[in-house]
Amino acid sequence: MKIVLCLDKSGGLLFGGRRQSQDRVLREKLLELVGDGKLFLNAYSAKQFESEEKLAVSEDFLVLAGTNDFCFIENVDIPAEAAEEWYLFSWNRDYPGDRYFDFDLKENGFKKIRTENFVGSSHKKITLEVYGRS
């Protein structure tokens, strides 16, 4: 599966059970990446998307997703062992956090295959890094 995460500068995911930030342009970019496929996610994450047309919403989304499917993860455990690719959106700002992404990609056989910077609706610079298996 292709795991998608949104992280702050320190790898923060959540604070007090809530997402740290959301960005309309980032969501548009994510749906572009999904293309004609579906974005698998839970109801919590689906609330920030305007249309459910490209969404596969289920609390069991990580079980339902196939090898080439995109899974947007915010508030559930990250199944690192199932990942074939990682799509990490980040901004160069720190927010309060109590849940962090601490999986060492390089140590676990992943290498950076692409980096892209773009201007978001709430952040002047958002970086997308894509990692694949070495």
Secondary structure, DSSP 4 states (H G I P E B T S, - for coil): -EEEEEE-TT-EEEETTEES---HHHHHHHHHHHTTS-EEE-HHHHTT-S--TTEEE-TTHHHH--TT-EEE-SSS---GGG-SEEEEEEES-----SEE----TTTTTEEEEEEEEE--SS-S-EEEEEEEE-
